[in-house]
Amino acid sequence: MPPVPSSSRLPDSEPTPGSDWAVELRRSHLIYGVGALSRLGELAGELGGGPVLLVTDHGLRAAGWVDEAASSLRDAGHTVTVFDDVHENPTESDVARGAQACRESDARLIVGLGGGSAMDCAKGINFIATQGGRMEDYWGFGKADKPMLPSIGVPCTAGTGSEAQSFALISRDEDHVKMACGDEKARFSRVLLDPQTVATAPQEVLAATALDAVSHAVESMVSTKSNPLSRVYSREAYRLLDRRFDEVAATGAEPSVEALGDMLVGAHLAGAAIEMSMLGAAHACANPLTAEFDVTHGAAVGLVLPSVVRYNAVASESEYAELTSVTPGGAGEALAVRLESMRREAGLPQSLEEVGVKAEQIEELAAAAAPQWTAEHNPRKVAAAELAGLYRSCLGAAAASG
């Protein structure tokens, strides 16, 4: 007999997360260590070697990590082609250019080095270089019917957790809609976590990506697809991220390598939790802010997450209590206050007004948020009207009260 849903749940909520669940545990080879980037060439050899396409961005090249990665690969006998024409929120065009570089170099291995954008683009390139067609053809899961190239993910931000996931988030050229394109074969064959690679990120990048990682732990904890196993990952991710957030992401912080390492592992665990569960309304609200107002993803999700937590609290107090150690009845509010504190300490925008959103634009934003795939997994149901209310609560004190 399945468990009875909690009496704290309202009629507009979904069944208790985890009442019926199934998880497919996928094999993952994870390497962690200070200086572990030097092992990249060795790992490439384990996967068969041959020409390597190194997918990255200009910032990582300037920081010196591209040269270090390429040197490790070349020292191990691999030829390397660097594709660094990756933009934030990579588009179909970014992927198409990378796939062309992959084919022209006859690459037999792909390395994604950077933040979520570089790693998502690397996975997207793998789809198109091996399967053909366009990214839109793979929107959804399991649509790749041919083998894909082995790949290695090297995150250089403690943020998206893309290295732990089988999905690539690619923006459609025509309207910037984010397409989640997933396949088991697209997962990185190896994942290399080196906290030194995070140390060179600018403070504003550390702040936005850290809050994005926190949002993954929080939303995956209460998603309607969450389950006992995914919540283990969510809880440990939040514990690590919460403990180290101020040291790493606050304005003027000088993080230790140990703190950066905890954040990197926390972000990875949060990404793994997403892979086993899902996200919710905060990400549904964030995507239109990025597409229409060019708000960095981490800043966008940080703007709406406290309001979403307060909205969900009536359905998710027990889960929030597991994150905050606050007795149910006050856990949601305590978590929302902590999230606001993180946002403030990190110097990120505090209201939608700060990023240029006006009250008359709320309905349009809500209409764009409603069909986002993450919205359907929120623990309380959200349609355009509820999402508009969430946006209004983030406008600013004067607008919200009016």
N, C-alpha and C positions, 0 to 999 in steps of 0.2 A: 504494500500500500504506500503510495507516494506521500511525502510529508505535506501537512496542511499549510497553505500559505499563511504568513505572519498576519496577525490581526491588525498590525500597524499599517498594512497596505490598503490604499484607497481603491475604489472601484475603477479608477482610470489607470491603475498600474498593471503591469504584466505579472504573470505567476512568479513566485519566489525564484530568484536566480538559482540554478543548480538543482531544481526539483527533478528534472530529467536532463541528463547530460551525457555527452560522449566526447572523448578527447583522443585524437590520434597523436601519439608521441613520436616525433620525427627525430631521427638521429642527427646530432649536431656535434661538430668538433670545434671546441672553443679553446683558444690559447690566450692566457693573460700573463702580463709581466711588464715591468719597467724595462724599456729597451727591446721589447718583443718584436718591434717592426723589423729588426735585423734578421729575423727568421723568415721573412717573406719569401726569399728565394728558395729556401729549404722546403717550405710548404708548397710552393709552385711545383717543385720537383716531385713531391709526393702525389700530385694530381696529374702527372704525366709530362709536365714541362712543355716545351715548344714556345712559339711566339706568344707574347703576352700583351693584351690591351689594358693599359692602366688608365682608368676613368677617374678623373679628379676635377679640381677647379683651380682658378688662378690664385686664390688665396692660399691654398695648400702649397702651390709651387713657390710663392713668395716666402712662405714660412720655412721652406727647405725640406719638407717631408716628401715631396715628389721625387727630389733628387736622391734622398736616402732610400726610398722604396725602390726606385729604378736601379740604384747601385746594388742593392741586395739581390735583385732579380738577375742583373747582368753578371754579378760575381758568381752566381750559381749556374751560369751558362745559358740564360734565357735572353732572347732578343725582346726589346720593349718598344712599344708604340704608346706614346702618351696622348690621350684625348682629354684636354682640360677645358673644352668649350661647353661646360655645364653651368646652367643658371639656377638660381634659387627657384624652387617649384618647377622642376624640369618639364619641358613640353614635348609634344610629339616630334617637333623639329629637332630639339636637342638629341633625342633618341635616334632619329633618322640619320643625323650627321655621325653620331657615334657608331651606328651599325655599319655605315659605309666605311668608316675607318677600320672597323673590326674585320670586314670582308677584305679590304685592300691589304691589310697586314697579315692576312691568313692566320689570325689569332686562334690559338687553341686553349686559351685560358683568359678569363676576365678578372681584373682586380678593381674593386670599388674602394677608393681611398678618399675619405672626407666626411662631410655631414650626410644627413638623410638624402639630400638632393643628389649627391654623387653616387651614393649606393643605390637609390631608386633608379637613377639613369643607367647605372651598370646593369641592373636587372632588366630594365626595358630594352637595352641594347642586346642583351642575350636573347630576349624574345624575338626581336626583328631580325637579327643576324642569322638565327637558326631556323626560324619558322616562316619568315617573310611576312608580307602584309603590313598592316598598320596597328598601332597600339590599341585602337578601339576594338580591333578584332579579338583582343584578349581580355577585355573588360569583364570581370567576373573571375571565376576560378576553374582551372583544369582544362583550358582550351588549347594548350600546346600539345600537339600530337606527334612531334618529332623530338629526338634527344636535344638537350641543351648543353652548352659548354660548361665545364667545371669553373667555379668562381670562388673568389676570396673577398670577404668584406672586412674593411679596416676602418672603423668609425673614428673620426677625429673630433667629434663633439659628443657630449653626454646628453643626447636629446632624443632623436626619433626612435631608436631601437630598430631601425630598418634592417640591420644586420641579423636580427633574430627572426625575421619574417619572410614569408614566401611571396609577398605582394610588392609590387612596384606602384607607387602613386605618381601618375603622369598626368599633367594638365593638357586638356584638349586645346589645340591651337586656336580654334575659332571662338571659344567662349570661356576658356580657362577653367572649365569644369574638371575637377580632379577625378581621374579614372583609376580605380583599384584593380590592377591586373595581376592575378596570382596563379601560381602553379607550383606544385611540389618541386618540380625540376628547376625552378628559378631560385630556390634557396641557395645561399652561399654554402659551398662545400666545406669551407673552413672560415672561422671568424677569429680575428686577431685583435685583442684589446691591449693597447699600450697607453697608459695614462699620460706619458710624456707628449703624445701627439695632441692632447687636449690643452696642454699648458700654453700653447702659442695662440689660442683663439682670443680675439678681442673680448673685453668684458661684456659688451652688449650681445655678443654671440653666445657667450657662456650663460648669460642671464636668460635669454629667450629660449635657448635649447634646454636649459635646466628646468624651466617652468613647463615646457612641453613634456619632458620626461615625467615630471610630477603629475601632470594632467593625465598621462597614460596610466599611471598607477591608480589614480583616483577613479577614472571612468571605467577602466577594465574591472575594478573591484565590484562595481554595482551594475554592470551591463546585464541585460536579460540573458546573455549567453555565458555569463560567468559561471564557474563551477568550482567545486572544492580545490581542484588542482590549480586552476588559473588564479584563484584568490591567494594561494600560497605565494605565487610569484608577485602578485600585486602588493601583498602586505610587506614582503621583504624589500621590494623595490621602493615602496614609500618610506620604509624605515631608513634605508640608506640615503635616499634623496633628501628627506626631511632633516636628517642629522647633519648633513654636509652642505645643505643649500646655502646658508648664509655665508659660510666660509668660502664657497666657490663663486657664488653668483652676485653677492651684494656689491654695490658700488664701492670701489676702493679695496676690495678683497685681495689678499695675496695667498691663494690656496696652496696647500702642501700637495705633494704628489700622492700622498695617501688619500687626501680628500678627493682629488681628481679621480683616483682609482675607484673609490666608493661610488662616486657619481656615475662613472662609466659603467660599472657593473649594475648599478641601480637602473640606469637607462636601458641596459640590455635586458634585464629581468622584466621591466615594464613592457618592452617590445615583445618579449616572449609571452607575457600575459595577454597582450592584444591578439597574438597569433592563436591563442586558445580560447579567447572570448570575443570581445569587441569593444567599441567605444560608445559615446553617447551624444547628448545634445550639445555639449560644449564644442565638440569638434564640428558638429553640423552648423553651429553658429559661426565658428571661426573661419570656415572655408570661404563663405561669401565676403567676409571682411578682407581676406587676403586677395581674392579675385577682383573685388570692386574698389578697394581702398589701399591696396598694396601694403597691408599691415603684415609684418613678419609673423609667420605662423605661431610661434611660441608666444609672442605678445598678444596675438588675436585670441588664442585660446585662454590665455591668462586673464584677459578682460572679462570673459563671460563665465569662467569656471566657478567663481564663488557664488554667483547668482544661480547657476545650475545646481550646485550642491545644496543650496537652501531650498530650491524647488523640489529636489529629489528626496530631501531629508525625511519626509513623511513616509516614504516607501523604503528608505535605505538606512535608517538610523543604526541598525545593528551592524551593518557592514562598515559604516563610517566610524562606529565605536571601535572596531577592530584596528582602524588606522590611527585613531587619536587617543585611545585608552580613556576616553571620556564616556561616562555612563550614557546609554541610549536615552534620548530626550534632549540632550544638549550637544551630541556629537557632531551633527551636521553644522550647527552654528559655529562650534569650535573649529571645525575644519575650514569653513568658509573664512573665518577670521584669520587663521594661519595662512591661507592662500593669499589673502589680501596683504598680509604682512610680507610674504615672499615677493609679491609683485612690487610693493613699495620699496623694499630694501634693494631690489634689483634695478630700480630706476626705470621700470617699464610703465607704459601708459596706464593711467588709473581710470579713465572713462572713455567712452566712445567719442565724446566731443573732442578729446585730445587728438584723435586720429582723423578728424574731419567729418564724422557722421552727424547728420542733422536729424531732428525728430521726424521730419516729413519723409525721410528715407527708410524708416523702420519697416514699414509694410513691404517694401520691395526686398529688403534684406531677408525678412521672414519668409517671403515667398521663395527666395533662393535657397534658404536653409531647409525648408520643409522636405524636399525630395532627397536631401543628402542621405547616403546609405547608413550613416551612423545613427541618425535620428531614430530609426525604428528599433534600436536596441537600448534606448534610454529606459531606465526603470519606471519612470512615469511617462505615459504617452504624451507626445508633443506633436501638434500640428501648427499651422502658420500662426494661429491666434496665440498659442502658448509661447511660441518662439518670439513673437513680437513683444510679448510681455517681458520675456527675459532680456531682450535687447533694450527695452525702455528702462529696465532697472539698472542698466549699465551706462546710460547716457551721461549721467552726472546728477548731482543732488537737486539742482534747480529744475532740470528738465523732468527728472523722475517724479518729483513732487507735483509737477504741473500736469 
